[in-house]
Amino acid sequence: MDGSSSNEKGCNISPIKGAIMIKRLYFYSVTFFALKETGMKIHTTMPDRLTPFFIKELEIAGRYFKVNDFRSSWYHLERAHILGQPYPYHHTLVHWKMLLFGIKIKDIKEIIGQIPRLLVGGVKSFVGEIPVGNTGGANVPPLKSMEIPEELKRIMEENK
């Protein structure tokens, strides 16, 4: 036996990964209910009208990356970060993509910078405590608020 279990659909999940998933689920559920009791606003999902703009930025970033235009690719990852930052899943997804970007171009500073952002970014979004406008890369301090570009500000306002 290789230490993994398989469900009916053939998806292998190791006991360690399963335990980590359960621990995260427990943490998020306890945190959710604790925060709900305090009356704190909890952010969970991106508005349906905003989602296409977020996805478009990720798709454009991917297209530029495929043709080795890393500067343009990164620019669109930053835009996706600004759009997705208030929403835990989307925020975490962008940091994951930024980490992969750093790995693919062998940028140690970006790789190291994305790890804490991956661990904390989604939680900060969940409780609504984000540095608004921060572009998400290791080239900027993680808690620094930044000016949101006018185009993105308009998109966010019109698609709440």
Secondary structure, DSSP 8 states (H G I E B T S, - for coil): --S-EE-TT--EE-HHHHHHHHHHHHHHHHHHHHHHHHT--------TTTHHHHHHHHHHHHHHHHTT-HHHHHHHHHHHHHHHTTSHHHHHHHHHHHHHHHHHTT-HHHHHHHHHHHHHHHHHHHTT---TT---STTS-TT------HHHHHHHHHT-
